[in-house]
Amino acid sequence: MKAAAKSRPVAPELLTRRKLHHVEFFYTSEIGMDGLLKEQELDPDRFKALLHLKKEYLYLAFSKDIGDERIARWRAALEEVKCDGTLGKIYHDVYSHETIKEICLPGDPLAR
């Protein structure tokens, strides 16, 4: 009787279309996964995230020369596009539905 192979994660850059049919799981960023699946012409609905290992945030940095009033206007505009659905539409082809929902929640994500 042949011994069962141990499952281990595979780096996405090592995967090809043929190899994706033979691995149980692989690790990648959410953006990286979409690109990998498109590149290999695979249906994204055949894959799902099982475990989120690390949450990363994107930041915007303003020069110290930018006044508080301008930053407040920028924050207000960001809140507006979160609430009216514009931000979700922009990210539709980039992130999963769950991530878009989280990104589009009103307020500061670090305060949650």
Residue, then its C-alpha position, 0 to 999 in steps of 0.5 A: m500500500k502506498a503511503a499518503a503524501k503529506s499536504r503542504p502549502v505551495a508558493p503560488e509562483l511555483l504553480t502552473r495550471r497543471k500543478l494547480h489540479h494536484v495541490e490541496f492548498f496554496y498561499t497567496s495574497e487576495i490580489g495575487m490569487d486572482g492574478l494567478l487564476k486568471e493567468q492560468e485560465l482557472d475558474p475562481d469559483r473553484f477556490k476559496a480562502l480557508l485561513h487568513l494568515k495576516k491582515e494588512y492595511l493600506y495607508l495614505a501619508f500626507s506631507k506635514d505641509i498639508g493642513d488639517e482642514r484638507i485632510a478632513r475634507w479628504r476623509a469626508a470624501l473617502e467616507e462618502v465613496k465608502c457609503d455610496g458604493t463607489l469604493g466597492k465598485i472600484y475594488h470589485d475586480v480586485y478583492s473578494h466580496e468579504t474584503i470589499k464589505e470590510i473596506c467599505l465599512p464607515g469609519d477608521p478600520l484601525a478603530r474597529 
